Amino acid sequence: SSKATVSVLNWGTPMGGCEDNRCGAGSCAAALLGVLPPGDEDGAVSREEFNGVMEGLETYLCNRFRTSDGRVNIGEVREFFLAARAPAAPVDPSPAAEQRPYGLPVKQGITTITTEDWAAMEAFIQSRAWFHDIPAGEEDELVARDPGYGAFMLGFDFHLTAGGPRLIEVNTNAGGLATVFHVAGCASERDMIMGGFVQAVREEWQLFCAAAGDEGLPETPNVAIVDDDAVHQGLYSEMVLFADVLRRQGIETIVAAPEDLRFDAASSTLVTANAAARPIHFVYNRIAPDFKLTAPAHAHLRAALAAGRTAVTPHPAAYARIADKRLLKRLSSANHAVVPTTMFLSDRPIDEWMKDKKRWVFKPPEGNASRGVYRGDKVSNAVLKTLPMTTIAQELCPPGADPDDQTKYDVRVFTHGCKVLALASRHFSGQVMEMRSPQSGFRHALPAGVCCLPMLPLRASSSGPEQ
């Protein structure tokens, strides 16, 4: 019961609360109750309202710290609350835009998402409307078949408009989670973000094993975090952090470029290209923009996928079902409330596009990091005429405006399938998303009334990492 839980945790000990309605120095177990229903002028609530919140908290703790035999590890519960008391990481005194501990600039503070906006965003994510079937006749065998896993590190990017949130795009290879980890307000948030990442890796491996058959597959995989020219990537430090976190959880992990691996035909698996030829069972695929791994330099990764003994996630088939920008038109045609009107350039004569181009943003069907994206009010007719007919035209939904520094921003929701891992606002000053201008950066974000990230599961009916 809730009463028993309170007794075991010794909540009679005096505890501090949240600073500015979120977890800061001195935060503790009491801070996790930041979603208490509104009280009267003295902040009081009814016993029934309080009991409702306590029951939700008990459910969350029991699910999070449940052992294999169905009991609850009370020692880990105590450590969880003790960690919440730990002071937040010290703030670097240098200008915020120059802090790039994990490859991206950071901004101090927090972006608050209205309850209504968050409800609409979360409902869309939980709906799984973003996962599409592939039309019959797909020639790429890796894409044609749903592997049953691969929706590993999704990023749902929303603009918050006066009419509600608007989905700008979905990514299957979202970067920046380590930066959100860095700007998190307290130890319990940082623990949840990295714990969620580790759990996502474990769940992806379980999904892969279930699809491939468990015979000969290890319980814990050897992992490679792979990107082209990895050590020179802007987010290399993020990859190093992820590898370190996984190793500390007993999952052997390396950061590698594709050429650091080779396909071993004898074992039908990837192995390291050095003399050790160490088997790699799980690839965290950071490669962009070759999302379908069709480049010759990635042929051995495709061979490993085809052999079916190596998990590669995000998977090319997941990209084709989730993040291909052409899918935005399908979502738009289904009249989802958060999806702006989306068309192909081929849907109208070019003269008509030129007449009302200011209402649109033009995007390539495949790509990343805002490459090849044009705002209609900034693009010339001459350039517009050169764009391929496969170009995506999306209704212009202006990003949010930060009242403090007038930067523009969107909100990225990191998920594993339907399971929310973290939220951040991404601030920029240019025409489109960028992380180079002096005031750009990632900022922690939370829904109104939620004091810290661990409270989200009490409000969210997360259905887990369904693919």
Salt bridges, closest charged atoms under 4 A:
ASP140 OD1 - ARG302 NH2 2.86
ASP157 OD1 - ARG412 NE 2.76
ASP157 OD2 - ARG426 NH2 3.15
GLU169 OE1 - LYS325 NZ 3.73
GLU189 OE1 - ARG22 NH2 3.80
GLU189 OE2 - HIS444 NE2 3.00
ASP191 OD2 - ARG64 NH2 2.41
GLU203 OE1 - HIS416 ND1 3.35
GLU204 OE2 - HIS416 NE2 2.94
ASP228 OD1 - HIS298 NE2 2.79
ASP229 OD1 - HIS232 ND1 2.88
GLU238 OE1 - ARG286 NH2 2.73
ASP244 OD2 - ARG248 NE 3.04
ASP264 OD1 - ARG262 NH1 3.82
ASP290 OD2 - HIS298 ND1 2.55
ASP324 OD2 - ARG326 NH2 2.74
ASP347 OD2 - LYS329 NZ 2.88
GLU352 OE1 - ARG348 NE 3.33
ASP356 OD2 - ARG348 NH2 3.38
ASP356 OD2 - ARG359 NH1 3.08
GLU366 OE2 - LYS292 NZ 3.73
GLU366 OE2 - ARG326 NH2 3.26
ASP377 OD2 - ARG375 NH2 2.75
ASP402 OD2 - HIS427 ND1 3.58
ASP402 OD2 - ARG443 NH1 2.64
ASP405 OD2 - LYS107 NZ 2.66
ASP410 OD2 - ARG426 NH2 2.72
